[in-house]
Amino acid sequence: MQSSNFRKALNIASLATLVAALMLSAPIAERFIAAIWQWHKFAGYSNDGHISLSLKTGLLFSGLLAVTFGFALWINRLAKHCVARRARNWSFLAMYVAATVVVAYWLLGVSGLNVWRA
C-alpha cells in the first residue's frame, strides 16, 4: 500500500518538475523570438539590431535550472529504484528540457545577436 502512495507522490513530483522546467523555458523562447525578429528586421543595415541579456540574470536563471535538473535527477533515480515508469519518463524529460534551456541561453548569450548589459 505504501509503495502505491510513494509512486503517486513520485508521479506528482516528477510532473511538477517537468512543469517547472517548461515554465523556465518561456523566457528563453521569448529571447529567441526577439533575436530572430531583430535579425530579420535589421538584416542588411550597417547597424544591425541586437537583444540584450544580463549576466546576473543569466547566472540566477542557470542556478534555477540547475536546481530543477538536480531535483529531476533525484526523482529519476528514485523512480528507477521503485520501477515507476511514468515518473521516470517525466523526470527524464524535465532533465532534458532544463539542460536544453540552459545551453540555449548561453549559446544565445555568446552569439552575435546579443549585447550583454550590466
C-alpha positions, 0 to 999 in steps of 0.5 A: 500500500505504501509503495502505491502512495510513494509512486503517486507522490513520485508521479506528482513530483516528477510532473511538477518538475517537468512543469517547472522546467517548461515554465523556465523555458518561456523566457528563453523562447521569448529571447529567441523570438526577439533575436530572430525578429531583430535579425530579420528586421535589421538584416542588411543595415550597417547597424544591425539590431541586437537583444540584450541579456544580463549576466546576473540574470543569466547566472540566477536563471542557470542556478534555477535550472540547475536546481530543477535538473538536480531535483529531476535527477533525484526523482529519476533515480528514485523512480528507477529504484521503485520501477515507476515508469511514468515518473521516470519518463517525466523526470527524464524529460524535465532533465532534458528540457532544463539542460536544453534551456540552459545551453540555449541561453548561453549559446544565445548569450555568446552569439552575435545577436546579443549585447550583454548589459550590466 
